[in-house]
Amino acid sequence: MKTDKIIRKWMDKIIMGACVFIFGFMVILGTYQIVTRYVFNAPSTFSEELLTYSFTWLSLLAGTYVFGKRDHMRMAFIADKLTGRPKQILDIVIEVLIFIFAFLTMVWGGWSIMQLSMQQKTASLGVSMGYIYSILPVCGVAICVYCILNIYDLAKGEKLKFENGYEEKGDIA
């Protein structure tokens, strides 16, 4: 197996595993919050805040995975009319623009806001907001790596989009 396929496969597994873990954690934490609020009549403040941050992390990680699969929403009225070399060039340009956006906003901007907010603490948890914002540069780097892998595959002429909109059996297992 080629190195780029191995990198993509492991990134997919790690990101999906993190998403599954966070989702399971959110289910348990949400159940805990409901029980404490309605059964014991003693609402938990930390669980609500933790659920909010967990949902944010889950959303960013899932979005990163979708970018890696190139399954994100797009305006296809021009791109779908092109074929051959023009479509390949357009797809590469799109990936380069995504790379630039992810690097500037998520990696550079995320790192900056993470550093600025290290002294600020969350209300209930007392955790530094910098740790909460750390998911931005992490996901930004992952999106940038996915973009590089996608550009490499597109330059080789490989088709990246799954035909049925979901992974084939055994694709990432």
Disulfide bonds with the S-S distance in Angstrom:
none
